[in-house]
Amino acid sequence: MTQITSGLTSPFLILLLCLLATGSWLCFFALRRKRKGDQPHCRKCEYQLTGIATEQTHCPECGQSLGTAKAIARGKRYTHIPLLLTGILLILITLSLSGHHVYQTVQTHGWIKLKPTSWLISDAVDEFNYFSKAFTSTSPYLPLPTSSSWINSQELFVRLRADTLSTTQCQILVNQTIKLQAQHHIWTIAQDWNGILDELIIAKAFSQEQIEKLITQNHSVELQCKPAIRRKRSFNCDSRDIEHDISNKLQLSFKETYCAIHFNDQLVKDVTTRSERYNKRGPWGTTSGYSLELYKEPFNSAPDGKGTLSYQIKVMVNVEEPAIYQPFEIALKTTQSIRLEPADAIVDNFITDDNFAKPVEDAWQQTRVQTTDNKTKIWLQLDSLPINLAMNVFIIDANKEIPFGGFMRQSNQDKQWELIRSSKKYTFSPNVHVELRPSQDVADQIKTLADYWGKTMRRENITVNTPYSPPFNMDRSLVDQMTKAVGIRLSGRSKKHAVGIHFNFHNNPVDVAYIPMYWINGSWKPIERSYHKTISYRAQKRGINSYGKSLRVKPDQKTISLRLEPDIDWEGLRYNRVDSPWGYAIEFHDLPLPEVGGKHTDTRYTGKVILPDDVLQVPALNEK
């Protein structure tokens, strides 16, 4: 392939070469004309040798030996001044024109256009490595790159797209690209290098070995579990299969052939997905949790002490585009060292230093105990703590001690309520005591070793069912905005009469924490019956959040009525925490249900905000 890096067009370059050749030839001819006369001269320095003694063997001027016939020239060479001046003029014109063109090229495109491609590739790689170092460094003398910082990479991308690289240069660039692409922390912002990779894939410049290396280095696995495992019934570990984006010009599909967890090279659990089909996504980008039984082999016969837990996965990769590569296997493995401990061992660090005692006690600010028809709740308001908590919660009522499960709280978290629930209703005395006891069982839920407060904490004479109203935003001026912001879409109806219900919140002006409900048998019932049923989102000026749920309806049901009920327990949310959410319900009456197998529609229904002085309209729902 022809490489043009100077910016000179071919006709103009030919003209300059012709002028330079003509000027050079004229100068040579002007200086090397035929000799005139018969006087002897030294051929080297043109010294006239007339009158020199015959026995003289060397030129008296330059010392050149005169012993050979060619050492003495006959006649004097005269310079043709007009031809010499013409030649010099042509050479000066050539240098002036080329210099002007180079200057214009540099002014228009920058000096980078004149750099040889091999040199450019080397500088582009150095440029990438410099910015990679700057990206991970805290030094103020290594500034982070901007879009204008990648001048060598940008020019290299332009030349690659223009097909001006030789085959050798392309192979050098492929190998360098594979090395640089492995630096995932900087690759995502190196847009020109992403473009270079795309162009190399389109050009099918990667060999089978190179494409395998590129794809393999973008897939990895992780394994996480607590480093110290107590010999209880079981313990939990998580595996994570990671995929980094490579190029949208590279279309891949995967087929898992083996996936297993081993302990000291002995099989613990085979979790291979048995499928003969290639899948576009494969296992990548997923996190899986496993419960491993300690009373089974190989843990049961292993002695206390150190061991190695490993996670292995093998996946067949099919390169669908470009379709020139053979399927190949990726085999990945990660390990984690663990330590088996007796069942009653304390593996985390429970601190009893009195310096922590007062700050920890002061952080526990309020306590509430509530009982309803079917559950009991304990509320603990905790301010920022100087140390982590891993506690079991007990209610002490006279001589009864009732365990309520545990909770964890990290240090330095903002003030918030912790909610501990029980699905059982208890009958208590008017006043009870609440006690928090350090628990290794609770700390085992975290897959790292940490420091926890190690003393029991107690609050006495807590009045059961003390009246409490959670803080809601009751601003009625937001009614119109919330009516527009909150909507519902109904999608599809299966043969088993399952309807997709999608609540969406578009530019909601205030935080929300709602329980989705539907009308059935003359009352509102929660769509979700688990503890994690609350839809909670922060206020947003631009954006949309959606919550979807499938709900089975009656075969002859034509309409459905839905309600978003403010969650009075919003302060106990563990995820998507909000602050003073809106306190008014929103109802959607008599929404038409889709037919079985009917076409999906994008109709968005808005509801009615229910204010305290509104008369509740009972939905007309067919409940035969």
C-alpha positions as semicolon CSV with decimal commas, in nm:
position;residue;x (nm);y (nm);z (nm)
1;M;0,000;0,000;0,000
2;T;0,120;0,351;-0,076
3;Q;0,192;0,562;0,226
4;I;0,149;0,940;0,199
5;T;0,233;1,126;0,514
6;S;0,361;1,466;0,397
7;G;0,035;1,607;0,268
8;L;0,188;1,671;-0,081
9;T;-0,030;1,581;-0,375
10;S;0,130;1,361;-0,645
11;P;0,128;1,615;-0,939
12;F;0,279;1,885;-0,724
13;L;0,541;1,645;-0,592
14;I;0,638;1,544;-0,950
15;L;0,674;1,911;-1,048
16;L;0,905;1,978;-0,754
17;L;1,118;1,675;-0,834
18;C;1,150;1,784;-1,198
19;L;1,257;2,137;-1,101
20;L;1,509;2,002;-0,850
21;A;1,654;1,754;-1,100
22;T;1,681;2,021;-1,373
23;G;1,850;2,272;-1,143
24;S;2,093;2,011;-1,012
25;W;2,185;1,898;-1,366
26;L;2,244;2,258;-1,479
27;C;2,471;2,326;-1,182
28;F;2,666;2,007;-1,247
29;F;2,703;2,085;-1,617
30;A;2,806;2,447;-1,545
31;L;3,080;2,332;-1,306
32;R;3,204;2,033;-1,509
33;R;3,250;2,184;-1,860
34;K;3,528;2,056;-2,095
35;R;3,882;2,192;-2,043
36;K;4,039;2,448;-2,276
37;G;4,412;2,489;-2,347
38;D;4,716;2,261;-2,310
39;Q;4,869;2,372;-1,981
40;P;4,918;2,096;-1,723
41;H;4,705;2,124;-1,406
42;C;4,669;1,916;-1,093
43;R;4,344;1,730;-1,142
44;K;4,261;1,755;-0,774
45;C;4,322;2,123;-0,692
46;E;4,360;2,272;-1,044
47;Y;4,710;2,408;-0,962
48;Q;4,899;2,498;-1,282
49;L;5,207;2,275;-1,309
50;T;5,385;2,470;-1,591
51;G;5,754;2,516;-1,506
52;I;5,760;2,247;-1,244
53;A;6,072;2,030;-1,256
54;T;6,020;1,691;-1,418
55;E;6,154;1,519;-1,112
56;Q;5,876;1,674;-0,898
57;T;5,655;1,378;-0,789
58;H;5,388;1,561;-0,589
59;C;5,173;1,869;-0,638
60;P;5,329;2,157;-0,448
61;E;4,981;2,292;-0,366
62;C;4,785;1,994;-0,234
63;G;5,044;1,718;-0,218
64;Q;4,858;1,494;-0,466
65;S;5,087;1,234;-0,624
66;L;5,171;1,318;-0,985
67;G;5,307;0,974;-1,068
68;T;5,004;0,857;-1,267
69;A;4,884;0,987;-1,601
70;K;4,536;1,075;-1,468
71;A;4,686;1,290;-1,191
72;I;4,770;1,566;-1,444
73;A;4,495;1,728;-1,652
74;R;4,559;1,927;-1,972
75;G;4,379;2,259;-2,002
76;K;4,176;2,470;-1,759
77;R;3,808;2,407;-1,670
78;Y;3,595;2,724;-1,696
79;T;3,261;2,760;-1,507
80;H;2,955;2,853;-1,716
81;I;2,818;3,129;-1,496
82;P;2,474;3,172;-1,667
83;L;2,402;2,797;-1,646
84;L;2,518;2,786;-1,282
85;L;2,297;3,080;-1,185
86;T;1,999;2,927;-1,368
87;G;2,049;2,596;-1,186
88;I;2,082;2,765;-0,849
89;L;1,766;2,967;-0,922
90;L;1,569;2,651;-1,004
91;I;1,691;2,482;-0,684
92;L;1,593;2,787;-0,477
93;I;1,249;2,794;-0,642
94;T;1,205;2,424;-0,560
95;L;1,306;2,472;-0,196
96;S;1,081;2,777;-0,166
97;L;0,776;2,599;-0,308
98;S;0,825;2,285;-0,095
99;G;0,891;2,493;0,216
100;H;0,577;2,698;0,156
101;H;0,371;2,383;0,107
102;V;0,510;2,223;0,423
103;Y;0,434;2,544;0,612
104;Q;0,076;2,549;0,482
105;T;0,033;2,181;0,573
106;V;0,157;2,238;0,927
107;Q;-0,064;2,545;0,965
108;T;-0,370;2,358;0,838
109;H;-0,323;2,009;0,979
110;G;-0,038;2,037;1,227
111;W;0,309;1,894;1,216
112;I;0,165;1,553;1,298
113;K;0,075;1,504;0,929
114;L;0,446;1,490;0,843
115;K;0,535;1,222;1,097
116;P;0,624;0,877;0,951
117;T;0,365;0,611;1,036
118;S;0,606;0,379;1,220
119;W;0,712;0,670;1,440
120;L;0,346;0,771;1,480
121;I;0,246;0,423;1,608
122;S;0,525;0,432;1,868
123;D;0,427;0,782;1,984
124;A;0,055;0,691;1,999
125;V;0,139;0,394;2,225
126;D;0,357;0,615;2,448
127;E;0,074;0,869;2,457
128;F;-0,172;0,602;2,574
129;N;0,066;0,473;2,843
130;Y;0,131;0,825;2,971
131;F;-0,240;0,897;3,010
132;S;-0,292;0,554;3,167
133;K;-0,035;0,648;3,430
134;A;-0,197;0,991;3,475
135;F;-0,539;0,832;3,518
136;T;-0,423;0,621;3,813
137;S;-0,182;0,875;3,963
138;T;-0,265;1,135;4,226
139;S;0,017;1,362;4,116
140;P;-0,095;1,712;4,003
141;Y;0,189;1,708;3,749
142;L;0,018;1,437;3,544
143;P;-0,299;1,603;3,409
144;L;-0,590;1,388;3,297
145;P;-0,637;1,362;2,919
146;T;-0,894;1,560;2,723
147;S;-1,033;1,504;2,374
148;S;-0,756;1,723;2,229
149;S;-0,481;1,534;2,411
150;W;-0,480;1,228;2,185
151;I;-0,315;1,393;1,882
152;N;-0,104;1,091;1,780
153;S;-0,394;0,850;1,830
154;Q;-0,626;1,070;1,627
155;E;-0,383;1,093;1,335
156;L;-0,319;0,718;1,349
157;F;-0,694;0,653;1,334
158;V;-0,726;0,885;1,030
159;R;-0,445;0,707;0,844
160;L;-0,585;0,364;0,928
161;R;-0,926;0,461;0,789
162;A;-0,756;0,599;0,478
163;D;-0,585;0,259;0,427
164;T;-0,233;0,405;0,423
165;L;-0,068;0,150;0,654
166;S;0,142;-0,135;0,521
167;T;0,072;-0,495;0,617
168;T;0,369;-0,495;0,855
169;Q;0,253;-0,175;1,020
170;C;-0,099;-0,319;1,061
171;Q;0,037;-0,624;1,240
172;I;0,246;-0,407;1,471
173;L;-0,065;-0,202;1,543
174;V;-0,274;-0,515;1,614
175;N;-0,026;-0,641;1,872
176;Q;-0,002;-0,301;2,039
177;T;-0,382;-0,263;2,042
178;I;-0,424;-0,597;2,222
179;K;-0,175;-0,489;2,490
180;L;-0,334;-0,148;2,541
181;Q;-0,692;-0,276;2,541
182;A;-0,612;-0,486;2,848
183;Q;-0,588;-0,159;3,047
184;H;-0,966;-0,136;3,092
185;H;-0,952;0,162;3,330
186;I;-0,830;0,397;3,054
187;W;-0,950;0,217;2,739
188;T;-1,311;0,329;2,782
189;I;-1,215;0,697;2,743
190;A;-0,961;0,643;2,464
191;Q;-1,215;0,696;2,188
192;D;-0,963;0,702;1,903
193;W;-0,812;0,372;2,015
194;N;-1,163;0,228;2,025
195;G;-1,201;0,345;1,667
196;I;-0,865;0,190;1,574
197;L;-0,982;-0,143;1,720
198;D;-1,308;-0,121;1,524
199;E;-1,121;-0,054;1,199
200;L;-0,880;-0,344;1,258
201;I;-1,173;-0,580;1,321
202;I;-1,351;-0,460;1,007
203;A;-1,029;-0,514;0,810
204;K;-1,004;-0,867;0,958
205;A;-0,649;-0,791;1,064
206;F;-0,656;-1,024;1,368
207;S;-0,532;-1,380;1,337
208;Q;-0,710;-1,665;1,515
209;E;-0,456;-1,653;1,797
210;Q;-0,482;-1,276;1,831
211;I;-0,864;-1,269;1,840
212;E;-0,863;-1,541;2,107
213;K;-0,620;-1,339;2,317
214;L;-0,827;-1,021;2,274
215;I;-1,155;-1,186;2,375
216;T;-1,006;-1,386;2,663
217;Q;-0,844;-1,083;2,828
218;N;-1,185;-0,915;2,841
219;H;-1,346;-1,190;3,046
220;S;-1,269;-1,270;3,408
221;V;-1,428;-1,423;3,717
222;E;-1,431;-1,333;4,085
223;L;-1,513;-1,530;4,398
224;Q;-1,598;-1,378;4,733
225;C;-1,672;-1,533;5,069
226;K;-1,574;-1,463;5,427
227;P;-1,205;-1,548;5,478
228;A;-1,282;-1,726;5,807
229;I;-1,561;-1,989;5,793
230;R;-1,712;-2,126;6,109
231;R;-1,821;-2,490;6,102
232;K;-2,192;-2,429;6,102
233;R;-2,442;-2,591;5,869
234;S;-2,351;-2,385;5,563
235;F;-2,191;-2,063;5,442
236;N;-2,252;-1,834;5,146
237;C;-2,021;-1,731;4,865
238;D;-2,072;-1,521;4,553
239;S;-1,925;-1,566;4,208
240;R;-1,913;-1,289;3,954
241;D;-1,856;-1,335;3,583
242;I;-1,718;-1,015;3,432
243;E;-1,718;-0,902;3,068
244;H;-1,560;-0,581;2,943
245;D;-1,692;-0,424;2,625
246;I;-1,462;-0,494;2,331
247;S;-1,615;-0,356;2,011
248;N;-1,959;-0,335;1,858
249;K;-1,798;-0,465;1,538
250;L;-1,732;-0,795;1,714
251;Q;-2,044;-1,011;1,757
252;L;-2,001;-1,303;1,998
253;S;-2,213;-1,586;2,136
254;F;-2,131;-1,822;2,423
255;K;-2,203;-2,174;2,543
256;E;-2,112;-2,273;2,898
257;T;-1,949;-2,616;2,913
258;Y;-1,833;-2,630;3,274
259;C;-1,885;-2,432;3,592
260;A;-1,796;-2,560;3,937
261;I;-1,668;-2,472;4,283
262;H;-1,383;-2,671;4,439
263;F;-1,225;-2,684;4,783
264;N;-0,863;-2,799;4,792
265;D;-0,910;-2,925;4,433
266;Q;-1,206;-3,143;4,534
267;L;-1,544;-3,079;4,377
268;V;-1,795;-2,904;4,604
269;K;-2,072;-2,804;4,364
270;D;-2,121;-2,839;3,988
271;V;-2,335;-2,547;3,872
272;T;-2,294;-2,591;3,496
273;T;-2,584;-2,466;3,286
274;R;-2,663;-2,758;3,058
275;S;-2,739;-2,618;2,713
276;E;-2,629;-2,702;2,361
277;R;-2,719;-2,358;2,230
278;Y;-2,497;-2,059;2,194
279;N;-2,628;-1,757;2,379
280;K;-2,560;-1,393;2,290
281;R;-2,492;-1,302;2,651
282;G;-2,372;-1,618;2,816
283;P;-2,291;-1,604;3,188
284;W;-2,115;-1,269;3,166
285;G;-2,214;-0,972;3,374
286;T;-2,395;-1,183;3,634
287;T;-2,344;-1,243;4,003
288;S;-2,451;-1,576;4,151
289;G;-2,482;-1,673;4,515
290;Y;-2,423;-2,025;4,644
291;S;-2,485;-2,191;4,977
292;L;-2,217;-2,449;5,051
293;E;-2,289;-2,718;5,312
294;L;-2,011;-2,766;5,563
295;Y;-2,142;-3,099;5,689
296;K;-2,077;-3,256;5,346
297;E;-1,753;-3,357;5,178
298;P;-1,495;-3,228;5,120
299;F;-1,545;-2,982;5,409
300;N;-1,655;-3,246;5,659
301;S;-1,326;-3,437;5,654
302;A;-1,103;-3,131;5,614
303;P;-0,918;-3,027;5,930
304;D;-0,948;-2,681;6,081
305;G;-0,709;-2,437;5,926
306;K;-0,628;-2,296;5,585
307;G;-0,777;-2,416;5,260
308;T;-0,839;-2,292;4,907
309;L;-1,180;-2,232;4,753
310;S;-1,178;-2,204;4,373
311;Y;-1,432;-2,115;4,106
312;Q;-1,378;-2,250;3,755
313;I;-1,569;-2,185;3,437
314;K;-1,523;-2,300;3,078
315;V;-1,711;-2,133;2,794
316;M;-1,712;-2,196;2,420
317;V;-1,697;-1,871;2,223
318;N;-1,836;-1,837;1,872
319;V;-1,734;-1,529;1,674
320;E;-2,040;-1,458;1,463
321;E;-1,907;-1,139;1,306
322;P;-1,656;-1,127;1,139
323;A;-1,740;-1,488;1,046
324;I;-1,383;-1,598;0,970
325;Y;-1,279;-1,742;1,306
326;Q;-1,318;-2,088;1,454
327;P;-1,503;-2,138;1,788
328;F;-1,267;-2,164;2,083
329;E;-1,281;-2,222;2,459
330;I;-1,218;-1,976;2,740
331;A;-1,110;-2,142;3,065
332;L;-1,106;-1,911;3,367
333;K;-1,029;-1,980;3,731
334;T;-1,010;-1,773;4,047
335;T;-0,925;-1,877;4,401
336;Q;-0,967;-1,746;4,753
337;S;-0,788;-1,862;5,064
338;I;-1,022;-1,944;5,354
339;R;-0,974;-2,068;5,708
340;L;-1,202;-2,326;5,867
341;E;-1,279;-2,248;6,230
342;P;-1,475;-2,426;6,505
343;A;-1,849;-2,354;6,514
344;D;-1,826;-2,143;6,830
345;A;-1,521;-1,943;6,722
346;I;-1,525;-1,563;6,711
347;V;-1,360;-1,469;6,382
348;D;-1,440;-1,099;6,362
349;N;-1,298;-0,845;6,604
350;F;-1,555;-0,743;6,868
351;I;-1,414;-0,440;7,049
352;T;-1,503;-0,352;7,409
353;D;-1,281;-0,046;7,444
354;D;-1,453;0,201;7,681
355;N;-1,350;0,489;7,453
356;F;-1,626;0,375;7,217
357;A;-1,890;0,317;7,484
358;K;-2,037;0,666;7,518
359;P;-2,038;0,754;7,142
360;V;-2,208;0,423;7,062
361;E;-2,470;0,465;7,336
362;D;-2,538;0,824;7,232
363;A;-2,589;0,717;6,871
364;W;-2,891;0,502;6,971
365;Q;-3,143;0,783;6,999
366;Q;-3,498;0,640;6,978
367;T;-3,677;0,306;7,005
368;R;-4,031;0,206;6,904
369;V;-4,216;-0,124;6,937
370;Q;-4,531;-0,172;6,727
371;T;-4,774;-0,460;6,703
372;T;-5,043;-0,496;6,436
373;D;-5,284;-0,770;6,335
374;N;-5,023;-0,991;6,177
375;K;-4,675;-0,862;6,258
376;T;-4,448;-0,699;6,513
377;K;-4,196;-0,425;6,435
378;I;-3,904;-0,288;6,630
379;W;-3,768;0,051;6,522
380;L;-3,423;0,173;6,621
381;Q;-3,311;0,524;6,530
382;L;-2,933;0,534;6,506
383;D;-2,710;0,832;6,439
384;S;-2,358;0,810;6,297
385;L;-2,158;0,541;6,476
386;P;-1,784;0,532;6,544
387;I;-1,776;0,154;6,489
388;N;-1,980;-0,113;6,309
389;L;-2,268;-0,294;6,474
390;A;-2,361;-0,662;6,428
391;M;-2,642;-0,720;6,676
392;N;-2,917;-0,964;6,762
393;V;-3,233;-0,790;6,887
394;F;-3,430;-0,917;7,188
395;I;-3,744;-0,795;7,362
396;I;-3,744;-0,856;7,737
397;D;-4,101;-0,868;7,872
398;A;-4,109;-0,959;8,241
399;N;-3,944;-1,301;8,250
400;K;-3,979;-1,365;7,877
401;E;-3,695;-1,314;7,634
402;I;-3,807;-1,300;7,271
403;P;-3,545;-1,303;6,988
404;F;-3,628;-1,088;6,684
405;G;-3,337;-1,155;6,453
406;G;-3,041;-0,936;6,379
407;F;-2,927;-0,628;6,192
408;M;-2,603;-0,472;6,082
409;R;-2,504;-0,108;6,073
410;Q;-2,184;0,034;5,930
411;S;-1,993;0,311;6,097
412;N;-2,027;0,675;5,988
413;Q;-2,370;0,629;5,825
414;D;-2,614;0,919;5,845
415;K;-2,895;0,915;6,097
416;Q;-3,172;0,674;5,998
417;W;-3,415;0,417;6,132
418;E;-3,343;0,044;6,139
419;L;-3,650;-0,175;6,108
420;I;-3,658;-0,531;6,244
421;R;-3,979;-0,718;6,159
422;S;-4,147;-1,037;6,266
423;S;-4,439;-1,194;6,080
424;K;-4,576;-1,311;6,415
425;K;-4,789;-1,095;6,643
426;Y;-4,689;-1,096;7,008
427;T;-4,885;-0,983;7,311
428;F;-4,668;-0,763;7,529
429;S;-4,699;-0,581;7,857
430;P;-4,750;-0,203;7,819
431;N;-4,376;-0,152;7,867
432;V;-4,090;-0,374;7,753
433;H;-3,710;-0,364;7,737
434;V;-3,513;-0,383;7,411
435;E;-3,167;-0,534;7,415
436;L;-2,897;-0,548;7,144
437;R;-2,638;-0,823;7,181
438;P;-2,321;-0,857;6,969
439;S;-2,353;-1,152;6,734
440;Q;-2,097;-1,337;6,527
441;D;-2,388;-1,502;6,343
442;V;-2,497;-1,162;6,216
443;A;-2,140;-1,061;6,130
444;D;-2,107;-1,381;5,923
445;Q;-2,345;-1,228;5,669
446;I;-2,068;-0,991;5,558
447;K;-1,803;-1,150;5,339
448;T;-1,516;-0,958;5,492
449;L;-1,362;-0,950;5,837
450;A;-1,433;-0,629;6,029
451;D;-1,439;-0,458;6,368
452;Y;-1,768;-0,450;6,563
453;W;-1,887;-0,312;6,894
454;G;-1,864;-0,595;7,146
455;K;-2,086;-0,491;7,439
456;T;-2,458;-0,543;7,499
457;M;-2,679;-0,234;7,471
458;R;-3,019;-0,195;7,640
459;R;-3,314;0,043;7,648
460;E;-3,569;-0,003;7,926
461;N;-3,939;0,070;7,967
462;I;-4,023;0,121;7,601
463;T;-4,396;0,187;7,566
464;V;-4,555;-0,049;7,312
465;N;-4,754;0,111;7,027
466;T;-4,662;0,468;7,108
467;P;-4,841;0,692;6,853
468;Y;-4,604;0,795;6,575
469;S;-4,655;0,968;6,240
470;P;-4,372;0,939;5,988
471;P;-4,279;1,268;5,818
472;F;-4,446;1,300;5,477
473;N;-4,444;1,588;5,233
474;M;-4,807;1,708;5,229
475;D;-4,762;1,997;4,985
476;R;-5,091;2,015;4,791
477;S;-4,945;2,252;4,533
478;L;-4,770;1,950;4,378
479;V;-5,097;1,771;4,289
480;D;-5,097;1,869;3,921
481;Q;-4,727;1,792;3,878
482;M;-4,759;1,451;4,044
483;T;-5,069;1,367;3,838
484;K;-4,862;1,418;3,522
485;A;-4,548;1,255;3,660
486;V;-4,699;0,922;3,771
487;G;-4,852;0,690;3,515
488;I;-4,933;0,326;3,441
489;R;-4,898;0,109;3,132
490;L;-5,059;-0,234;3,095
491;S;-4,880;-0,482;2,871
492;G;-4,993;-0,816;2,733
493;R;-5,222;-1,077;2,886
494;S;-5,104;-1,436;2,888
495;K;-5,318;-1,745;2,846
496;K;-5,309;-1,779;3,224
497;H;-5,442;-1,420;3,248
498;A;-5,121;-1,267;3,384
499;V;-5,109;-0,895;3,303
500;G;-4,795;-0,683;3,308
501;I;-4,837;-0,368;3,519
502;H;-4,576;-0,094;3,481
503;F;-4,571;0,211;3,709
504;N;-4,350;0,489;3,575
505;F;-4,235;0,810;3,741
506;H;-4,133;1,081;3,496
507;N;-3,973;1,395;3,642
508;N;-4,142;1,349;3,980
509;P;-4,096;1,677;4,173
510;V;-4,077;1,508;4,514
511;D;-3,946;1,183;4,665
512;V;-4,191;0,891;4,655
513;A;-4,234;0,575;4,863
514;Y;-4,543;0,383;4,752
515;I;-4,692;0,040;4,806
516;P;-4,861;-0,077;4,482
517;M;-5,210;-0,215;4,549
518;Y;-5,509;-0,345;4,352
519;W;-5,882;-0,362;4,426
520;I;-6,020;-0,710;4,494
521;N;-6,303;-0,847;4,705
522;G;-6,407;-0,503;4,817
523;S;-6,069;-0,382;4,952
524;W;-5,722;-0,279;4,848
525;K;-5,459;-0,554;4,859
526;P;-5,083;-0,522;4,802
527;I;-4,965;-0,649;4,464
528;E;-4,648;-0,774;4,632
529;R;-4,672;-0,959;4,958
530;S;-4,304;-0,951;5,055
531;Y;-4,132;-0,697;5,278
532;H;-3,957;-0,545;4,976
533;K;-4,270;-0,420;4,804
534;T;-4,217;-0,045;4,829
535;I;-4,156;0,163;4,516
536;S;-3,916;0,436;4,625
537;Y;-3,746;0,696;4,407
538;R;-3,576;1,026;4,465
539;A;-3,711;1,346;4,309
540;Q;-3,570;1,417;3,965
541;K;-3,583;1,703;3,717
542;R;-3,506;1,490;3,415
543;G;-3,543;1,117;3,398
544;I;-3,782;0,828;3,431
545;N;-3,800;0,534;3,671
546;S;-4,017;0,229;3,618
547;Y;-4,144;-0,057;3,830
548;G;-4,301;-0,362;3,668
549;K;-4,497;-0,652;3,810
550;S;-4,705;-0,933;3,664
551;L;-5,050;-0,985;3,823
552;R;-5,299;-1,262;3,753
553;V;-5,656;-1,147;3,705
554;K;-5,987;-1,330;3,671
555;P;-6,057;-1,484;3,329
556;D;-6,370;-1,271;3,275
557;Q;-6,223;-0,952;3,424
558;K;-6,241;-0,655;3,187
559;T;-6,100;-0,372;3,401
560;I;-5,866;-0,326;3,693
561;S;-5,826;-0,054;3,957
562;L;-5,486;0,022;4,109
563;R;-5,360;0,239;4,391
564;L;-5,027;0,374;4,507
565;E;-5,042;0,387;4,885
566;P;-4,782;0,594;5,080
567;D;-4,568;0,351;5,279
568;I;-4,583;0,445;5,647
569;D;-4,271;0,232;5,701
570;W;-4,061;0,419;5,445
571;E;-3,807;0,516;5,711
572;G;-3,703;0,152;5,736
573;L;-3,614;0,110;5,367
574;R;-3,275;-0,054;5,323
575;Y;-3,242;0,040;4,956
576;N;-3,344;0,346;4,752
577;R;-3,370;0,553;5,065
578;V;-3,576;0,871;5,036
579;D;-3,642;1,177;5,248
580;S;-3,995;1,298;5,335
581;P;-4,179;1,133;5,044
582;W;-4,512;1,260;4,917
583;G;-4,793;1,161;5,152
584;Y;-5,097;1,137;4,920
585;A;-5,225;0,822;4,754
586;I;-5,284;0,802;4,378
587;E;-5,564;0,586;4,237
588;F;-5,621;0,455;3,884
589;H;-5,983;0,346;3,834
590;D;-6,126;0,101;3,583
591;L;-5,830;0,063;3,352
592;P;-5,923;-0,155;3,051
593;L;-5,739;-0,488;3,057
594;P;-5,588;-0,621;2,733
595;E;-5,731;-0,929;2,569
596;V;-5,549;-1,262;2,578
597;G;-5,292;-1,255;2,299
598;G;-5,386;-0,897;2,215
599;K;-5,140;-0,647;2,072
600;H;-4,923;-0,450;2,311
601;T;-5,014;-0,081;2,336
602;D;-4,817;0,214;2,469
603;T;-5,118;0,381;2,628
604;R;-5,018;0,560;2,947
605;Y;-5,288;0,612;3,209
606;T;-5,275;0,888;3,469
607;G;-5,452;0,868;3,802
608;K;-5,623;1,082;4,062
609;V;-5,450;1,215;4,371
610;I;-5,659;1,129;4,681
611;L;-5,668;1,419;4,926
612;P;-5,803;1,379;5,282
613;D;-6,121;1,574;5,204
614;D;-6,200;1,372;4,889
615;V;-6,489;1,125;4,896
616;L;-6,345;0,781;4,821
617;Q;-6,493;0,641;4,503
618;V;-6,527;0,264;4,521
619;P;-6,411;0,118;4,189
620;A;-6,678;-0,057;3,983
621;L;-6,492;-0,385;3,942
622;N;-6,654;-0,701;3,812
623;E;-6,569;-0,964;4,073
624;K;-6,786;-1,254;3,966
